[in-house]
C-alpha cells in the first residue's frame, strides 16, 4: 500500500452494520505508525462524503494501485 492507492474498508462480519456506510472508495493520503501499540495506519480521503479518516492498514484493501 502506498500514497495515492484507491482503497476501501474490508468487510468484517461483526462490523458490517457499523461500517456499511463507509464502504465507499477512498484515496490514501499518507501512511504512518500510530496507536497505543504502534501499528501501521493510513490517512484516507473519501470523496463521496468529503471526509478524511485514519484507519489501520489491516482494515483496508487496495482496489487499484497508483503509478
N, C-alpha and C positions, 0 to 999 in steps of 0.2 A: 504494500500500500504506500502511496506517495501523494504529495500535494497535487491537486488537480484531478484526481481519480473520481469517477462517478460511483457513488455507493448507495446502499440502502441498509436499513436495520435488519438483522437476521430475525427470522420468526422463531420465537421461543414460546412453546405452548402455554406456559404459566404466565407469560407476559402478553399474550395475544390481545386480550381485551384492553390492556393499558396502552399498547403501542400500535394498535391498528391504524390510528390516525396519523402516525408518523412513519408509515411505510413508503412515503414518497421518496423520490430520488434526491440525493444531496451531493455536494461537491466538497471534497476535502480541502480545507484552507491551510491547516497546519497539523503537525504531528509533534507530540511531546510526552514526557513521562509526568504522571500526576497521581494524586490519591494518597491515602494513608500508607498503604503498602504500594509503593510506586509501581505503576503499570502503564503500558503504552496506551495513550489516548489520542483521539483525533478531534479537531475542531471542524465541524461540518456545517455548511450553509445549505439550507433547504429553500430553494427559490419559490416554491408554491406558497409557503407560509411566510417567507421573508425572515425566518428566524435562524439563529446560529446556536448550535448545541455542542458541548464537549461530551464525548462518548468513548467508552473503552473500545479499542480496536477489535477485540474479540467479539463484540456485539454487532459489528457491521461487516457487510460483504461487498467486495468490489464488483461492480456491474460492468464497468468499462475503464480500462487504464488510460491515463493521459500519456501524451507523447513525450 
